[in-house]
Amino acid sequence: MRLPRWSSFRAGLEEFCAGPYRRTLARARREEDDLFRMVVLAEALGVPDPAAYYTVELMPVVYEDFHAWHRRMGMERSPLEHVGCC
């Protein structure tokens, strides 16, 4: 059984430790996600990918956030012919 006092103490301690680094950690996670999308979409972008057989199952997951990704990468239009998000 958890006491509310310990739960609030734990939440405060977590905020104290992670608070100053929240922006840095969010940026690192976004960069990792962008790299992951690049690996998954490499074959579709014309880059030979030996792991394309394994990453094709991940395409539907990547397409959900595709528009935000290609805008962050500096591409005004979708680089893929079969994905028209703009």
Secondary structure, 3 states (H helix, E strand, C coil): CCCHHHHHHHHHHHHHHHHHHHHHHHHHHHHHHHHHHHHHHCCCCCCCCCCHHHHHHHHHHHHCCHHHHHHHCCCCCCCCCCCCCC
